Protein backbone atom coordinates (compact mmCIF):
# COMPACT_ATOMS: atom_id res chain seq x y z
CA UNK A 1 0.00 0.00 0.00
CA UNK A 2 1.37 3.43 -0.95
CA UNK A 3 1.99 5.94 1.88
CA UNK A 4 -0.77 8.34 0.75
CA UNK A 5 -3.17 5.43 0.45
CA UNK A 6 -2.18 4.25 3.96
CA UNK A 7 -2.89 7.70 5.44
CA UNK A 8 -6.35 7.79 3.84
CA UNK A 9 -7.01 4.24 4.97
CA UNK A 10 -6.10 5.01 8.60
CA UNK A 11 -8.30 8.11 8.50
CA UNK A 12 -11.20 5.93 7.43
CA UNK A 13 -11.60 7.73 4.10
CA UNK A 14 -11.27 4.49 2.10
CA UNK A 15 -11.35 0.81 2.90
CA UNK A 16 -8.76 -1.69 1.72
CA UNK A 17 -11.48 -4.16 0.76
CA UNK A 18 -12.85 -1.63 -1.75
CA UNK A 19 -9.65 -1.38 -3.79
CA UNK A 20 -9.51 -3.27 -7.06
CA UNK A 21 -7.45 -4.03 -10.15
CA UNK A 22 -8.62 -2.51 -13.44
CA UNK A 23 -7.49 -3.68 -16.87
CA UNK A 24 -8.19 -1.45 -19.86
CA UNK A 25 -7.80 -2.38 -23.49
CA UNK A 26 -6.39 0.47 -25.62
CA UNK A 27 -7.79 0.84 -29.14
CA UNK A 28 -11.51 1.51 -29.04
CA UNK A 29 -11.59 1.34 -25.25
CA UNK A 30 -9.14 3.69 -23.56
CA UNK A 31 -8.19 5.29 -26.89
CA UNK A 32 -10.93 6.83 -29.00
CA UNK A 33 -11.11 6.58 -32.79
CA UNK A 34 -8.50 9.35 -33.08
CA UNK A 35 -6.15 7.38 -30.79
CA UNK A 36 -6.63 9.88 -27.97
CA UNK A 37 -7.68 9.28 -24.36
CA UNK A 38 -10.91 11.22 -23.67
CA UNK A 39 -10.64 13.78 -20.88
CA UNK A 40 -13.30 11.99 -18.83
CA UNK A 41 -11.30 8.74 -19.03
CA UNK A 42 -8.12 10.46 -17.87
CA UNK A 43 -9.94 11.97 -14.91
CA UNK A 44 -11.57 8.63 -14.06
CA UNK A 45 -8.21 6.84 -14.05
CA UNK A 46 -6.72 9.56 -11.88
CA UNK A 47 -9.58 9.16 -9.41
CA UNK A 48 -9.13 5.39 -9.29
CA UNK A 49 -5.44 5.81 -8.52
CA UNK A 50 -6.18 8.38 -5.79
CA UNK A 51 -8.48 5.81 -4.20
CA UNK A 52 -5.65 3.28 -4.17
CA UNK A 53 -6.81 1.09 -7.04
CA UNK A 54 -4.32 -0.60 -9.37
CA UNK A 55 -4.78 0.53 -12.97
CA UNK A 56 -3.32 -1.56 -15.77
CA UNK A 57 -3.37 -1.76 -19.55
CA UNK A 58 -4.31 -4.99 -21.36
CA UNK A 59 -3.59 -4.72 -25.07
CA UNK A 60 -2.52 -6.51 -28.19
CA UNK A 61 0.02 -3.76 -28.77
CA UNK A 62 3.73 -3.99 -28.04
CA UNK A 63 5.05 -2.05 -24.99
CA UNK A 64 7.05 0.40 -27.11
CA UNK A 65 3.83 1.45 -28.85
CA UNK A 66 2.26 2.87 -25.68
CA UNK A 67 5.27 3.97 -23.64
CA UNK A 68 4.33 7.66 -23.80
CA UNK A 69 0.75 6.87 -22.79
CA UNK A 70 1.94 4.88 -19.77
CA UNK A 71 4.12 7.79 -18.71
CA UNK A 72 1.31 10.31 -19.19
CA UNK A 73 -1.20 8.27 -17.16
CA UNK A 74 1.44 6.99 -14.69
CA UNK A 75 0.52 3.37 -15.35
CA UNK A 76 3.30 0.91 -14.56
CA UNK A 77 1.49 -2.40 -14.94
CA UNK A 78 0.51 -3.83 -18.30
CA UNK A 79 -0.45 -6.97 -20.18
CA UNK A 80 0.93 -6.63 -23.72
CA UNK A 81 1.01 -8.75 -26.88
CA UNK A 82 -2.41 -10.17 -25.97
CA UNK A 83 -1.03 -11.57 -22.72
CA UNK A 84 2.40 -12.84 -23.79
CA UNK A 85 4.53 -10.22 -22.00
CA UNK A 86 3.41 -8.95 -18.60
CA UNK A 87 4.94 -6.26 -16.39
CA UNK A 88 3.86 -5.33 -12.85
CA UNK A 89 5.18 -2.08 -11.37
CA UNK A 90 7.98 -2.09 -13.94
CA UNK A 91 8.99 -5.71 -13.28
CA UNK A 92 8.66 -8.55 -15.80
CA UNK A 93 6.47 -11.26 -14.24
CA UNK A 94 5.41 -13.37 -17.24
CA UNK A 95 6.79 -14.14 -20.71
CA UNK A 96 5.34 -16.53 -23.29
CA UNK A 97 7.25 -16.29 -26.59
CA UNK A 98 6.39 -18.00 -29.87
CA UNK A 99 8.29 -21.23 -30.63
CA UNK A 100 11.18 -20.37 -32.93
CA UNK A 101 10.98 -23.49 -35.10
CA UNK A 102 7.24 -23.06 -35.63
CA UNK A 103 7.68 -19.36 -36.37
CA UNK A 104 10.38 -20.18 -38.91
CA UNK A 105 8.01 -22.61 -40.63
CA UNK A 106 5.20 -20.03 -40.61
CA UNK A 107 7.52 -17.41 -42.11
CA UNK A 108 8.59 -19.75 -44.92
CA UNK A 109 4.97 -20.66 -45.70
CA UNK A 110 3.97 -16.98 -45.71
CA UNK A 111 6.85 -16.17 -48.05
CA UNK A 112 5.58 -18.77 -50.52
CA UNK A 113 2.13 -17.14 -50.35
CA UNK A 114 3.62 -13.63 -50.61
CA UNK A 115 2.18 -12.59 -47.23
CA UNK A 116 4.36 -10.36 -45.02
CA UNK A 117 5.14 -11.36 -41.43
CA UNK A 118 5.98 -8.85 -38.68
CA UNK A 119 8.01 -9.98 -35.68
CA UNK A 120 7.55 -8.18 -32.36
CA UNK A 121 9.49 -8.32 -29.14
CA UNK A 122 9.19 -5.86 -26.23
CA UNK A 123 11.74 -3.49 -27.78
CA UNK A 124 10.80 -3.29 -31.44
CA UNK A 125 9.35 -4.89 -34.56
CA UNK A 126 10.67 -5.89 -37.97
CA UNK A 127 9.03 -7.09 -41.18
CA UNK A 128 10.01 -9.87 -43.55
CA UNK A 129 9.39 -7.66 -46.59
CA UNK A 130 9.96 -4.17 -47.88
CA UNK A 131 7.12 -1.62 -48.11
CA UNK A 132 3.83 -3.45 -48.64
CA UNK A 133 0.52 -1.65 -49.14
CA UNK A 134 -1.40 -4.24 -47.08
CA UNK A 135 0.95 -3.91 -44.15
CA UNK A 136 0.96 -0.13 -44.52
CA UNK A 137 -2.84 -0.05 -44.16
CA UNK A 138 -2.78 -2.03 -40.91
CA UNK A 139 0.11 -0.06 -39.42
CA UNK A 140 -1.56 3.24 -40.30
CA UNK A 141 -4.71 2.16 -38.45
CA UNK A 142 -2.62 2.01 -35.24
CA UNK A 143 -0.87 5.30 -36.00
CA UNK A 144 2.41 3.48 -35.48
CA UNK A 145 5.66 3.63 -37.41
CA UNK A 146 6.32 1.31 -40.34
CA UNK A 147 8.67 -1.54 -39.35
CA UNK A 148 12.13 -1.86 -40.85
CA UNK A 149 12.95 -5.02 -42.78
CA UNK A 150 14.80 -7.89 -41.10
CA UNK A 151 13.59 -11.39 -42.04
CA UNK A 152 15.92 -12.96 -39.44
CA UNK A 153 14.83 -10.79 -36.51
CA UNK A 154 13.06 -13.74 -34.88
CA UNK A 155 16.21 -15.89 -34.81
CA UNK A 156 18.12 -13.68 -32.37
CA UNK A 157 15.49 -12.87 -29.73
CA UNK A 158 12.24 -13.89 -28.09
CA UNK A 159 9.23 -12.96 -30.24
CA UNK A 160 6.04 -12.59 -28.24
CA UNK A 161 3.69 -11.84 -31.11
CA UNK A 162 3.72 -11.70 -34.89
CA UNK A 163 1.43 -10.22 -37.48
CA UNK A 164 0.35 -12.22 -40.49
CA UNK A 165 -0.68 -9.86 -43.27
CA UNK A 166 -3.45 -11.42 -45.35
CA UNK A 167 -7.18 -11.09 -45.93
CA UNK A 168 -9.78 -13.22 -44.19
CA UNK A 169 -10.32 -15.32 -47.32
CA UNK A 170 -6.61 -16.23 -47.26
CA UNK A 171 -6.21 -17.16 -43.59
CA UNK A 172 -7.60 -20.71 -43.43
CA UNK A 173 -4.45 -22.54 -44.68
CA UNK A 174 -2.49 -20.98 -41.82
CA UNK A 175 -5.07 -21.77 -39.14
CA UNK A 176 -5.36 -25.39 -40.23
CA UNK A 177 -1.60 -25.86 -40.61
CA UNK A 178 -0.31 -24.27 -37.37
CA UNK A 179 -2.07 -25.66 -34.30
CA UNK A 180 0.64 -24.22 -32.05
CA UNK A 181 -0.52 -20.70 -32.87
CA UNK A 182 -3.73 -18.76 -32.34
CA UNK A 183 -4.63 -16.28 -35.09
CA UNK A 184 -6.67 -13.25 -34.04
CA UNK A 185 -7.89 -10.85 -36.70
CA UNK A 186 -7.62 -7.17 -35.73
CA UNK A 187 -7.65 -5.57 -39.19
CA UNK A 188 -9.07 -6.55 -42.57
CA UNK A 189 -5.48 -7.02 -43.73
CA UNK A 190 -3.82 -8.47 -40.62
CA UNK A 191 -3.98 -11.04 -37.83
CA UNK A 192 -2.11 -11.31 -34.55
CA UNK A 193 -0.21 -14.57 -34.13
CA UNK A 194 0.24 -15.72 -30.51
CA UNK A 195 1.03 -19.06 -28.85
CA UNK A 196 -1.98 -21.36 -28.54
CA UNK A 197 -3.46 -20.87 -25.08
CA UNK A 198 -2.05 -17.37 -24.81
CA UNK A 199 -4.55 -14.57 -24.18
CA UNK A 200 -5.15 -11.39 -22.24
CA UNK A 201 -6.97 -13.55 -19.68
CA UNK A 202 -3.80 -15.53 -19.02
CA UNK A 203 -1.79 -12.32 -18.72
CA UNK A 204 -4.28 -10.88 -16.25
CA UNK A 205 -4.08 -14.09 -14.25
CA UNK A 206 -0.31 -13.58 -13.99
CA UNK A 207 -0.86 -10.07 -12.62
CA UNK A 208 -3.46 -10.96 -10.00
CA UNK A 209 -1.46 -13.99 -8.87
CA UNK A 210 1.64 -11.83 -8.49
CA UNK A 211 -0.26 -9.20 -6.50
CA UNK A 212 -2.46 -11.61 -4.59
CA UNK A 213 -5.69 -9.94 -5.72
CA UNK A 214 -9.03 -11.66 -5.12
CA UNK A 215 -10.92 -12.34 -8.38
CA UNK A 216 -13.95 -10.46 -7.02
CA UNK A 217 -11.91 -7.25 -7.17
CA UNK A 218 -10.82 -7.51 -10.81
CA UNK A 219 -12.41 -5.39 -13.56
CA UNK A 220 -11.77 -5.38 -17.31
CA UNK A 221 -12.88 -3.16 -20.19
CA UNK A 222 -12.64 -4.13 -23.88
CA UNK A 223 -14.22 -3.89 -27.31
CA UNK A 224 -12.62 -6.32 -29.76
CA UNK A 225 -12.38 -10.04 -30.51
CA UNK A 226 -9.06 -10.33 -28.69
CA UNK A 227 -10.85 -9.13 -25.54
CA UNK A 228 -13.41 -11.94 -25.43
CA UNK A 229 -11.43 -14.34 -23.23
CA UNK A 230 -10.60 -11.47 -20.89
CA UNK A 231 -14.24 -10.40 -20.68
CA UNK A 232 -15.52 -13.93 -20.07
CA UNK A 233 -12.89 -14.82 -17.45
CA UNK A 234 -12.96 -11.61 -15.37
CA UNK A 235 -15.86 -11.44 -12.93
CA UNK A 236 -16.49 -7.72 -13.46
CA UNK A 237 -16.24 -7.22 -17.21
CA UNK A 238 -17.46 -4.28 -19.28
CA UNK A 239 -17.80 -4.11 -23.07
CA UNK A 240 -17.68 -0.74 -24.77
CA UNK A 241 -20.75 0.53 -26.59
CA UNK A 242 -18.78 0.52 -29.84
CA UNK A 243 -18.04 -3.22 -29.51
CA UNK A 244 -19.73 -5.77 -31.76
CA UNK A 245 -22.74 -7.71 -30.50
CA UNK A 246 -20.51 -10.80 -30.20
CA UNK A 247 -18.12 -9.00 -27.83
CA UNK A 248 -20.94 -7.41 -25.83
CA UNK A 249 -22.43 -10.85 -25.25
CA UNK A 250 -19.17 -11.95 -23.60
CA UNK A 251 -19.25 -9.17 -20.98
CA UNK A 252 -21.26 -8.78 -17.78
CA UNK A 253 -21.99 -5.12 -18.52
CA UNK A 254 -22.12 -2.83 -21.56
CA UNK A 255 -21.18 0.84 -21.29
CA UNK A 256 -21.41 3.73 -23.76
CA UNK A 257 -19.14 4.31 -26.76
CA UNK A 258 -15.53 5.24 -26.13
CA UNK A 259 -16.13 8.78 -27.43
CA UNK A 260 -19.28 9.16 -25.30
CA UNK A 261 -17.43 8.96 -21.95
CA UNK A 262 -17.67 5.18 -22.08
CA UNK A 263 -14.93 4.52 -19.50
CA UNK A 264 -16.38 6.92 -16.93
CA UNK A 265 -19.91 5.62 -17.50
CA UNK A 266 -18.71 2.02 -17.19
CA UNK A 267 -16.98 2.69 -13.86
CA UNK A 268 -20.17 4.34 -12.63
CA UNK A 269 -22.20 1.40 -13.94
CA UNK A 270 -20.26 -1.09 -11.79
CA UNK A 271 -20.42 1.20 -8.77
CA UNK A 272 -16.79 2.24 -8.52
CA UNK A 273 -17.25 5.94 -9.30
CA UNK A 274 -20.20 8.28 -8.81
C-alpha positions in Angstrom: 0.0 0.0 0.0 1.4 3.4 -0.9 2.0 5.9 1.9 -0.8 8.3 0.8 -3.2 5.4 0.4 -2.2 4.2 4.0 -2.9 7.7 5.4 -6.3 7.8 3.8 -7.0 4.2 5.0 -6.1 5.0 8.6 -8.3 8.1 8.5 -11.2 5.9 7.4 -11.6 7.7 4.1 -11.3 4.5 2.1 -11.4 0.8 2.9 -8.8 -1.7 1.7 -11.5 -4.2 0.8 -12.8 -1.6 -1.7 -9.6 -1.4 -3.8 -9.5 -3.3 -7.1 -7.4 -4.0 -10.1 -8.6 -2.5 -13.4 -7.5 -3.7 -16.9 -8.2 -1.5 -19.9 -7.8 -2.4 -23.5 -6.4 0.5 -25.6 -7.8 0.8 -29.1 -11.5 1.5 -29.0 -11.6 1.3 -25.2 -9.1 3.7 -23.6 -8.2 5.3 -26.9 -10.9 6.8 -29.0 -11.1 6.6 -32.8 -8.5 9.4 -33.1 -6.1 7.4 -30.8 -6.6 9.9 -28.0 -7.7 9.3 -24.4 -10.9 11.2 -23.7 -10.6 13.8 -20.9 -13.3 12.0 -18.8 -11.3 8.7 -19.0 -8.1 10.5 -17.9 -9.9 12.0 -14.9 -11.6 8.6 -14.1 -8.2 6.8 -14.0 -6.7 9.6 -11.9 -9.6 9.2 -9.4 -9.1 5.4 -9.3 -5.4 5.8 -8.5 -6.2 8.4 -5.8 -8.5 5.8 -4.2 -5.6 3.3 -4.2 -6.8 1.1 -7.0 -4.3 -0.6 -9.4 -4.8 0.5 -13.0 -3.3 -1.6 -15.8 -3.4 -1.8 -19.5 -4.3 -5.0 -21.4 -3.6 -4.7 -25.1 -2.5 -6.5 -28.2 0.0 -3.8 -28.8 3.7 -4.0 -28.0 5.1 -2.1 -25.0 7.1 0.4 -27.1 3.8 1.4 -28.9 2.3 2.9 -25.7 5.3 4.0 -23.6 4.3 7.7 -23.8 0.8 6.9 -22.8 1.9 4.9 -19.8 4.1 7.8 -18.7 1.3 10.3 -19.2 -1.2 8.3 -17.2 1.4 7.0 -14.7 0.5 3.4 -15.4 3.3 0.9 -14.6 1.5 -2.4 -14.9 0.5 -3.8 -18.3 -0.5 -7.0 -20.2 0.9 -6.6 -23.7 1.0 -8.7 -26.9 -2.4 -10.2 -26.0 -1.0 -11.6 -22.7 2.4 -12.8 -23.8 4.5 -10.2 -22.0 3.4 -9.0 -18.6 4.9 -6.3 -16.4 3.9 -5.3 -12.9 5.2 -2.1 -11.4 8.0 -2.1 -13.9 9.0 -5.7 -13.3 8.7 -8.6 -15.8 6.5 -11.3 -14.2 5.4 -13.4 -17.2 6.8 -14.1 -20.7 5.3 -16.5 -23.3 7.2 -16.3 -26.6 6.4 -18.0 -29.9 8.3 -21.2 -30.6 11.2 -20.4 -32.9 11.0 -23.5 -35.1 7.2 -23.1 -35.6 7.7 -19.4 -36.4 10.4 -20.2 -38.9 8.0 -22.6 -40.6 5.2 -20.0 -40.6 7.5 -17.4 -42.1 8.6 -19.7 -44.9 5.0 -20.7 -45.7 4.0 -17.0 -45.7 6.9 -16.2 -48.0 5.6 -18.8 -50.5 2.1 -17.1 -50.4 3.6 -13.6 -50.6 2.2 -12.6 -47.2 4.4 -10.4 -45.0 5.1 -11.4 -41.4 6.0 -8.8 -38.7 8.0 -10.0 -35.7 7.5 -8.2 -32.4 9.5 -8.3 -29.1 9.2 -5.9 -26.2 11.7 -3.5 -27.8 10.8 -3.3 -31.4 9.3 -4.9 -34.6 10.7 -5.9 -38.0 9.0 -7.1 -41.2 10.0 -9.9 -43.6 9.4 -7.7 -46.6 10.0 -4.2 -47.9 7.1 -1.6 -48.1 3.8 -3.4 -48.6 0.5 -1.6 -49.1 -1.4 -4.2 -47.1 1.0 -3.9 -44.1 1.0 -0.1 -44.5 -2.8 -0.1 -44.2 -2.8 -2.0 -40.9 0.1 -0.1 -39.4 -1.6 3.2 -40.3 -4.7 2.2 -38.4 -2.6 2.0 -35.2 -0.9 5.3 -36.0 2.4 3.5 -35.5 5.7 3.6 -37.4 6.3 1.3 -40.3 8.7 -1.5 -39.3 12.1 -1.9 -40.8 13.0 -5.0 -42.8 14.8 -7.9 -41.1 13.6 -11.4 -42.0 15.9 -13.0 -39.4 14.8 -10.8 -36.5 13.1 -13.7 -34.9 16.2 -15.9 -34.8 18.1 -13.7 -32.4 15.5 -12.9 -29.7 12.2 -13.9 -28.1 9.2 -13.0 -30.2 6.0 -12.6 -28.2 3.7 -11.8 -31.1 3.7 -11.7 -34.9 1.4 -10.2 -37.5 0.4 -12.2 -40.5 -0.7 -9.9 -43.3 -3.4 -11.4 -45.3 -7.2 -11.1 -45.9 -9.8 -13.2 -44.2 -10.3 -15.3 -47.3 -6.6 -16.2 -47.3 -6.2 -17.2 -43.6 -7.6 -20.7 -43.4 -4.5 -22.5 -44.7 -2.5 -21.0 -41.8 -5.1 -21.8 -39.1 -5.4 -25.4 -40.2 -1.6 -25.9 -40.6 -0.3 -24.3 -37.4 -2.1 -25.7 -34.3 0.6 -24.2 -32.0 -0.5 -20.7 -32.9 -3.7 -18.8 -32.3 -4.6 -16.3 -35.1 -6.7 -13.2 -34.0 -7.9 -10.8 -36.7 -7.6 -7.2 -35.7 -7.6 -5.6 -39.2 -9.1 -6.6 -42.6 -5.5 -7.0 -43.7 -3.8 -8.5 -40.6 -4.0 -11.0 -37.8 -2.1 -11.3 -34.6 -0.2 -14.6 -34.1 0.2 -15.7 -30.5 1.0 -19.1 -28.9 -2.0 -21.4 -28.5 -3.5 -20.9 -25.1 -2.0 -17.4 -24.8 -4.5 -14.6 -24.2 -5.1 -11.4 -22.2 -7.0 -13.5 -19.7 -3.8 -15.5 -19.0 -1.8 -12.3 -18.7 -4.3 -10.9 -16.2 -4.1 -14.1 -14.2 -0.3 -13.6 -14.0 -0.9 -10.1 -12.6 -3.5 -11.0 -10.0 -1.5 -14.0 -8.9 1.6 -11.8 -8.5 -0.3 -9.2 -6.5 -2.5 -11.6 -4.6 -5.7 -9.9 -5.7 -9.0 -11.7 -5.1 -10.9 -12.3 -8.4 -13.9 -10.5 -7.0 -11.9 -7.2 -7.2 -10.8 -7.5 -10.8 -12.4 -5.4 -13.6 -11.8 -5.4 -17.3 -12.9 -3.2 -20.2 -12.6 -4.1 -23.9 -14.2 -3.9 -27.3 -12.6 -6.3 -29.8 -12.4 -10.0 -30.5 -9.1 -10.3 -28.7 -10.8 -9.1 -25.5 -13.4 -11.9 -25.4 -11.4 -14.3 -23.2 -10.6 -11.5 -20.9 -14.2 -10.4 -20.7 -15.5 -13.9 -20.1 -12.9 -14.8 -17.4 -13.0 -11.6 -15.4 -15.9 -11.4 -12.9 -16.5 -7.7 -13.5 -16.2 -7.2 -17.2 -17.5 -4.3 -19.3 -17.8 -4.1 -23.1 -17.7 -0.7 -24.8 -20.8 0.5 -26.6 -18.8 0.5 -29.8 -18.0 -3.2 -29.5 -19.7 -5.8 -31.8 -22.7 -7.7 -30.5 -20.5 -10.8 -30.2 -18.1 -9.0 -27.8 -20.9 -7.4 -25.8 -22.4 -10.9 -25.3 -19.2 -11.9 -23.6 -19.3 -9.2 -21.0 -21.3 -8.8 -17.8 -22.0 -5.1 -18.5 -22.1 -2.8 -21.6 -21.2 0.8 -21.3 -21.4 3.7 -23.8 -19.1 4.3 -26.8 -15.5 5.2 -26.1 -16.1 8.8 -27.4 -19.3 9.2 -25.3 -17.4 9.0 -21.9 -17.7 5.2 -22.1 -14.9 4.5 -19.5 -16.4 6.9 -16.9 -19.9 5.6 -17.5 -18.7 2.0 -17.2 -17.0 2.7 -13.9 -20.2 4.3 -12.6 -22.2 1.4 -13.9 -20.3 -1.1 -11.8 -20.4 1.2 -8.8 -16.8 2.2 -8.5 -17.3 5.9 -9.3 -20.2 8.3 -8.8 
